[in-house]
Amino acid sequence: VQLQASGGGLVRPGGSLRLSCTASGSLFTFNAMSWYRQAPEKQRELVATISSGGIPNYGHSMKGRFTIFRDNDKNAVSLQMSNLEPEDTAVYYCHAAVYRLGRWDTYWGQGTQVTVSS
């Protein structure tokens, strides 16, 4: 299974970006698909996660500004980010998890850089 993320870039404060991630090589629906981020010299943190049933959960500083979507048919997840702040600058990672055969299997995509700067 490979996760391919795209959509990062440079944006001004207050601007918007949409990140996308598609899983390939998977024959199953992931229990959860998520976005994490890691800023320089900081720990990786959860941005948002969404269940296979479409129920989202957000990190505390993202709720209201970020929206996570998924398309189970395409095994894809997107993150719409609005009203971006310099503190949102980080490498954003796509993550997927599936519970099968009695265990959790997890997968990470390559990161995509988001830079919020004037």
MDTraj code that builds the backbone (N, CA, C; nanometers):
import mdtraj as md
import numpy as np

residues = "VAL GLN LEU GLN ALA SER GLY GLY GLY LEU VAL ARG PRO GLY GLY SER LEU ARG LEU SER CYS THR ALA SER GLY SER LEU PHE THR PHE ASN ALA MET SER TRP TYR ARG GLN ALA PRO GLU LYS GLN ARG GLU LEU VAL ALA THR ILE SER SER GLY GLY ILE PRO ASN TYR GLY HIS SER MET LYS GLY ARG PHE THR ILE PHE ARG ASP ASN ASP LYS ASN ALA VAL SER LEU GLN MET SER ASN LEU GLU PRO GLU ASP THR ALA VAL TYR TYR CYS HIS ALA ALA VAL TYR ARG LEU GLY ARG TRP ASP THR TYR TRP GLY GLN GLY THR GLN VAL THR VAL SER SER".split()
xyz = np.array([
    [0.0849, -0.1186, 0.0000],
    [0.0000, 0.0000, 0.0000],
    [0.0886, 0.1237, 0.0000],
    [0.0554, 0.2154, -0.0873],
    [0.1288, 0.3426, -0.0912],
    [0.0300, 0.4579, -0.0824],
    [0.0664, 0.5589, -0.0041],
    [-0.0131, 0.6803, 0.0078],
    [0.0613, 0.7927, -0.0622],
    [-0.0081, 0.8580, -0.1533],
    [0.0531, 0.9664, -0.2290],
    [-0.0189, 1.0965, -0.1946],
    [0.0558, 1.1872, -0.1332],
    [-0.0017, 1.3157, -0.0914],
    [0.0399, 1.4262, -0.1874],
    [-0.0460, 1.5246, -0.1992],
    [-0.0163, 1.6388, -0.2850],
    [-0.0926, 1.7611, -0.2353],
    [-0.0559, 1.8780, -0.2882],
    [-0.1324, 1.9982, -0.2594],
    [-0.0656, 2.0994, -0.1696],
    [0.0519, 2.0678, -0.1176],
    [0.1193, 2.1647, -0.0319],
    [0.1715, 2.2824, -0.1117],
    [0.2228, 2.3809, -0.0391],
    [0.2782, 2.4963, -0.1063],
    [0.2918, 2.6138, -0.0126],
    [0.3154, 2.7289, -0.0734],
    [0.3312, 2.8533, 0.0017],
    [0.2018, 2.9334, -0.0078],
    [0.1548, 2.9813, 0.1050],
    [0.0312, 3.0588, 0.1081],
    [0.0465, 3.1711, 0.2087],
    [-0.0214, 3.2807, 0.1837],
    [-0.0171, 3.3936, 0.2765],
    [-0.1088, 3.3689, 0.3959],
    [-0.0797, 3.4318, 0.5084],
    [-0.1708, 3.4205, 0.6242],
    [-0.3134, 3.4580, 0.5852],
    [-0.4061, 3.3785, 0.6325],
    [-0.5465, 3.3991, 0.5972],
    [-0.5894, 3.3254, 0.4730],
    [-0.4937, 3.2672, 0.4020],
    [-0.5247, 3.1971, 0.2781],
    [-0.5712, 3.0547, 0.3017],
    [-0.5923, 2.9828, 0.1908],
    [-0.6441, 2.8467, 0.1958],
    [-0.5595, 2.7537, 0.1098],
    [-0.5605, 2.6283, 0.1481],
    [-0.4960, 2.5222, 0.0707],
    [-0.5772, 2.3959, 0.0868],
    [-0.5694, 2.3103, -0.0127],
    [-0.6342, 2.1797, -0.0042],
    [-0.5298, 2.0724, -0.0294],
    [-0.5166, 1.9831, 0.0647],
    [-0.4269, 1.8691, 0.0514],
    [-0.5073, 1.7464, 0.0112],
    [-0.4462, 1.6629, -0.0700],
    [-0.5116, 1.5391, -0.1126],
    [-0.4169, 1.4223, -0.0945],
    [-0.4752, 1.3063, -0.0715],
    [-0.3951, 1.1851, -0.0532],
    [-0.4745, 1.0670, -0.1066],
    [-0.4093, 0.9874, -0.1879],
    [-0.4741, 0.8694, -0.2452],
    [-0.3923, 0.7460, -0.2136],
    [-0.4619, 0.6410, -0.1720],
    [-0.3962, 0.5141, -0.1429],
    [-0.4034, 0.4239, -0.2652],
    [-0.2940, 0.3633, -0.2972],
    [-0.2902, 0.2668, -0.4065],
    [-0.2416, 0.1326, -0.3540],
    [-0.2807, 0.0279, -0.4224],
    [-0.2375, -0.1045, -0.3824],
    [-0.3167, -0.1635, -0.2679],
    [-0.4320, -0.1031, -0.2383],
    [-0.5141, -0.1510, -0.1274],
    [-0.6437, -0.2124, -0.1804],
    [-0.6806, -0.3263, -0.1235],
    [-0.8054, -0.3915, -0.1617],
    [-0.9115, -0.3767, -0.0527],
    [-0.8819, -0.2974, 0.0499],
    [-0.9734, -0.2841, 0.1619],
    [-0.9980, -0.1368, 0.1905],
    [-1.1056, -0.1121, 0.2651],
    [-1.1372, 0.0240, 0.3094],
    [-1.0700, 0.0476, 0.4439],
    [-0.9988, 0.1553, 0.4548],
    [-0.9317, 0.1868, 0.5799],
    [-1.0315, 0.2243, 0.6886],
    [-1.0077, 0.1788, 0.8089],
    [-1.0920, 0.2178, 0.9213],
    [-1.0823, 0.3675, 0.9480],
    [-0.9638, 0.4223, 0.9304],
    [-0.9439, 0.5651, 0.9522],
    [-0.8397, 0.6178, 0.8553],
    [-0.8645, 0.7368, 0.8082],
    [-0.7652, 0.8091, 0.7283],
    [-0.7453, 0.9441, 0.7956],
    [-0.6194, 0.9870, 0.7991],
    [-0.5864, 1.1024, 0.8821],
    [-0.4798, 1.1884, 0.8177],
    [-0.4681, 1.3080, 0.8724],
    [-0.3573, 1.3976, 0.8427],
    [-0.2867, 1.4320, 0.9734],
    [-0.1558, 1.4227, 0.9707],
    [-0.0701, 1.4674, 1.0790],
    [0.0199, 1.5775, 1.0240],
    [0.0814, 1.6487, 1.1144],
    [0.1786, 1.7483, 1.0712],
    [0.2941, 1.7541, 1.1710],
    [0.4063, 1.7982, 1.1193],
    [0.5240, 1.8131, 1.2039],
    [0.5965, 1.9402, 1.1649],
    [0.6033, 2.0317, 1.2599],
    [0.6776, 2.1556, 1.2409],
    [0.8210, 2.1335, 1.2861],
    [0.9132, 2.2169, 1.2408],
    [1.0531, 2.2013, 1.2813],
    [1.0683, 2.2000, 1.4330],
    [1.1433, 2.1026, 1.4800],
    [1.1743, 2.0890, 1.6221],
    [1.0505, 2.0655, 1.7085],
    [0.9444, 2.0174, 1.6490],
    [0.8248, 1.9835, 1.7243],
    [0.7841, 1.8411, 1.6943],
    [0.7037, 1.7853, 1.7835],
    [0.6562, 1.6489, 1.7633],
    [0.5457, 1.6466, 1.6587],
    [0.5333, 1.5328, 1.5940],
    [0.4256, 1.5152, 1.4988],
    [0.2930, 1.5167, 1.5757],
    [0.1938, 1.5872, 1.5202],
    [0.0651, 1.5974, 1.5871],
    [-0.0482, 1.5664, 1.4909],
    [-0.1575, 1.5201, 1.5479],
    [-0.2747, 1.4905, 1.4678],
    [-0.3423, 1.6197, 1.4246],
    [-0.3718, 1.6292, 1.2975],
    [-0.4476, 1.7424, 1.2447],
    [-0.5954, 1.7063, 1.2398],
    [-0.6250, 1.5946, 1.1745],
    [-0.7641, 1.5519, 1.1616],
    [-0.7670, 1.4061, 1.1219],
    [-0.8732, 1.3391, 1.1607],
    [-0.8932, 1.2011, 1.1230],
    [-1.0393, 1.1809, 1.0867],
    [-1.0650, 1.0834, 1.0018],
    [-1.2023, 1.0562, 0.9605],
    [-1.2218, 0.9062, 0.9486],
    [-1.3316, 0.8587, 1.0031],
    [-1.3591, 0.7152, 1.0027],
    [-1.4129, 0.6717, 0.8665],
    [-1.4236, 0.5424, 0.8487],
    [-1.4789, 0.4908, 0.7237],
    [-1.6238, 0.5329, 0.7059],
    [-1.6900, 0.5623, 0.8175],
    [-1.8284, 0.6095, 0.8116],
    [-1.8413, 0.7582, 0.7933],
    [-1.7282, 0.8273, 0.7835],
    [-1.7320, 0.9712, 0.7575],
    [-1.7357, 1.0591, 0.8804],
    [-1.7065, 1.0050, 0.9966],
    [-1.7085, 1.0841, 1.1200],
    [-1.5707, 1.1467, 1.1409],
    [-1.5637, 1.2799, 1.1451],
    [-1.4347, 1.3461, 1.1593],
    [-1.4023, 1.3817, 1.3041],
    [-1.2750, 1.3951, 1.3299],
    [-1.2266, 1.4513, 1.4555],
    [-1.1056, 1.5372, 1.4233],
    [-1.0898, 1.6448, 1.4985],
    [-0.9858, 1.7428, 1.4678],
    [-0.8987, 1.7705, 1.5889],
    [-0.7741, 1.8086, 1.5593],
    [-0.6878, 1.8604, 1.6622],
    [-0.7459, 1.9899, 1.7143],
    [-0.7131, 2.0267, 1.8380],
    [-0.7841, 2.1361, 1.9034],
    [-0.7644, 2.2704, 1.8353],
    [-0.6517, 2.2918, 1.7713],
    [-0.6279, 2.4226, 1.7098],
    [-0.6754, 2.4298, 1.5658],
    [-0.7279, 2.3190, 1.5145],
    [-0.7679, 2.3140, 1.3748],
    [-0.9196, 2.3207, 1.3557],
    [-0.9924, 2.2851, 1.4609],
    [-1.1368, 2.2765, 1.4461],
    [-1.1923, 2.4119, 1.4069],
    [-1.2767, 2.4095, 1.3042],
    [-1.3355, 2.5329, 1.2550],
    [-1.2604, 2.5937, 1.1399],
    [-1.1348, 2.5581, 1.1243],
    [-1.0557, 2.6115, 1.0130],
    [-1.0259, 2.5040, 0.9099],
    [-1.0181, 2.3799, 0.9556],
    [-0.9840, 2.2690, 0.8671],
    [-1.1038, 2.1756, 0.8539],
    [-1.1185, 2.1175, 0.7347],
    [-1.2229, 2.0190, 0.7114],
    [-1.1626, 1.8992, 0.6400],
    [-1.1888, 1.7824, 0.6933],
    [-1.1374, 1.6592, 0.6328],
    [-1.2499, 1.5879, 0.5595],
    [-1.2169, 1.5346, 0.4418],
    [-1.3125, 1.4601, 0.3590],
    [-1.2495, 1.3271, 0.3204],
    [-1.3313, 1.2311, 0.2878],
    [-1.2761, 1.1093, 0.2302],
    [-1.3709, 1.0538, 0.1252],
    [-1.3129, 0.9805, 0.0337],
    [-1.3877, 0.9111, -0.0718],
    [-1.3481, 0.7650, -0.0628],
    [-1.4338, 0.6834, -0.0056],
    [-1.4003, 0.5426, 0.0150],
    [-1.3824, 0.4682, -0.1172],
    [-1.4585, 0.5075, -0.2176],
    [-1.4471, 0.4391, -0.3468],
    [-1.3087, 0.4586, -0.4065],
    [-1.2504, 0.5754, -0.3821],
    [-1.1182, 0.6059, -0.4370],
    [-1.0080, 0.5860, -0.3339],
    [-1.0458, 0.5467, -0.2115],
    [-0.9479, 0.5342, -0.1037],
    [-0.8659, 0.6629, -0.0922],
    [-0.9363, 0.7741, -0.0879],
    [-0.8707, 0.9036, -0.0861],
    [-0.9209, 0.9875, 0.0307],
    [-0.8344, 1.0757, 0.0763],
    [-0.8697, 1.1679, 0.1835],
    [-0.8160, 1.3055, 0.1470],
    [-0.8922, 1.4075, 0.1802],
    [-0.8512, 1.5441, 0.1522],
    [-0.8631, 1.6279, 0.2779],
    [-0.7870, 1.7348, 0.2802],
    [-0.7913, 1.8274, 0.3925],
    [-0.8022, 1.9679, 0.3360],
    [-0.9136, 2.0321, 0.3604],
    [-0.9334, 2.1709, 0.3210],
    [-0.8937, 2.2594, 0.4382],
    [-0.7951, 2.3453, 0.4155],
    [-0.7449, 2.4316, 0.5220],
    [-0.7757, 2.5770, 0.4872],
    [-0.8365, 2.6454, 0.5802],
    [-0.8737, 2.7844, 0.5591],
    [-0.8193, 2.8708, 0.6716],
    [-0.8151, 3.0008, 0.6443],
    [-0.7681, 3.0959, 0.7451],
    [-0.6346, 3.0498, 0.8052],
    [-0.5431, 3.0164, 0.7180],
    [-0.4154, 2.9622, 0.7626],
    [-0.3332, 3.0663, 0.8362],
    [-0.2585, 3.0165, 0.9327],
    [-0.1742, 3.1005, 1.0177],
    [-0.0293, 3.0553, 1.0038],
    [0.0646, 3.1443, 1.0312],
    [0.2060, 3.1019, 1.0246],
    [0.2353, 2.9787, 1.1097],
    [0.1601, 2.9623, 1.2177],
    [0.1811, 2.8471, 1.3052],
    [0.1383, 2.7157, 1.2396],
    [0.0692, 2.7247, 1.1279],
    [0.0307, 2.6046, 1.0551],
    [0.1423, 2.5534, 0.9641],
    [0.2491, 2.6277, 0.9552],
    [0.3625, 2.5856, 0.8732],
    [0.4192, 2.4554, 0.9262],
    [0.4262, 2.3562, 0.8398],
    [0.4728, 2.2238, 0.8803],
    [0.4754, 2.1325, 0.7579],
    [0.5329, 2.0162, 0.7778],
    [0.5185, 1.9093, 0.6793],
    [0.3946, 1.8297, 0.7192],
    [0.3057, 1.8129, 0.6250],
    [0.1803, 1.7422, 0.6494],
    [0.1897, 1.6015, 0.5917],
    [0.1482, 1.5040, 0.6727],
    [0.1571, 1.3640, 0.6356],
    [0.0195, 1.2992, 0.6331],
    [-0.0033, 1.2221, 0.5306],
    [-0.1234, 1.1413, 0.5212],
    [-0.1000, 1.0091, 0.5946],
    [-0.2031, 0.9592, 0.6599],
    [-0.1920, 0.8349, 0.7366],
    [-0.3193, 0.7540, 0.7179],
    [-0.3047, 0.6227, 0.7107],
    [-0.4211, 0.5354, 0.6978],
    [-0.4034, 0.4141, 0.7875],
    [-0.5132, 0.3678, 0.8432],
    [-0.5082, 0.2534, 0.9340],
    [-0.6240, 0.1590, 0.9043],
    [-0.5932, 0.0315, 0.9106],
    [-0.6959, -0.0702, 0.8889],
    [-0.6781, -0.1814, 0.9903],
    [-0.7908, -0.2287, 1.0453],
    [-0.7873, -0.3404, 1.1397],
    [-0.8320, -0.4655, 1.0658],
    [-0.7423, -0.5592, 1.0522],
    [-0.7771, -0.6846, 0.9849],
    [-0.6858, -0.7952, 1.0336],
    [-0.7371, -0.9147, 1.0286],
    [-0.6620, -1.0337, 1.0738],
    [-0.6125, -1.0151, 1.2168],
    [-0.6913, -0.9442, 1.2982],
    [-0.6583, -0.9320, 1.4399],
    [-0.5527, -0.8302, 1.4750],
    [-0.5208, -0.7407, 1.3828],
    [-0.4194, -0.6416, 1.4146],
    [-0.4434, -0.5143, 1.3331],
    [-0.3785, -0.4076, 1.3789],
    [-0.3839, -0.2816, 1.3059],
    [-0.2633, -0.2741, 1.2115],
    [-0.2901, -0.2412, 1.0891],
    [-0.1856, -0.2085, 0.9927],
    [-0.1961, -0.0591, 0.9630],
    [-0.0840, 0.0092, 0.9674],
    [-0.0843, 0.1536, 0.9449],
    [0.0135, 0.1888, 0.8343],
    [-0.0184, 0.2964, 0.7663],
    [0.0610, 0.3383, 0.6520],
    [0.0781, 0.4906, 0.6550],
    [0.1939, 0.5360, 0.6120],
    [0.2242, 0.6781, 0.6044],
    [0.2565, 0.7152, 0.4602],
    [0.2107, 0.8321, 0.4226],
    [0.2518, 0.8876, 0.2953],
    [0.3751, 0.9735, 0.3129],
    [0.4313, 1.0139, 0.2015],
    [0.5422, 1.1085, 0.2106],
    [0.4856, 1.2436, 0.2511],
    [0.5602, 1.3252, 0.3118],
    [0.5089, 1.4538, 0.3570],
    [0.4948, 1.5532, 0.2436],
    [0.4103, 1.6507, 0.2675],
    [0.3980, 1.7625, 0.1738],
    [0.4104, 1.8913, 0.2549],
    [0.4967, 1.9799, 0.2089],
    [0.5283, 2.1007, 0.2854],
    [0.4198, 2.2056, 0.2685],
    [0.3764, 2.2603, 0.3802],
    [0.2858, 2.3753, 0.3810],
    [0.3576, 2.4891, 0.4519],
    [0.3710, 2.5996, 0.3840],
    [0.4367, 2.7165, 0.4413],
    [0.3407, 2.8340, 0.4363],
    [0.3163, 2.8924, 0.5535],
    [0.2271, 3.0079, 0.5629],
    [0.3127, 3.1285, 0.5991],
    [0.3252, 3.2177, 0.5055],
    [0.4144, 3.3318, 0.5260],
    [0.3741, 3.4450, 0.4340],
    [0.3962, 3.5659, 0.4828],
    [0.3700, 3.6834, 0.3994],
    [0.4950, 3.7255, 0.3242],
])
top = md.Topology()
chain = top.add_chain()
for i, resn in enumerate(residues, 1):
    res = top.add_residue(resn, chain, resSeq=i)
    for name in ("N", "CA", "C"):
        top.add_atom(name, md.element.get_by_symbol(name[0]), res)
traj = md.Trajectory(xyz[None], top)
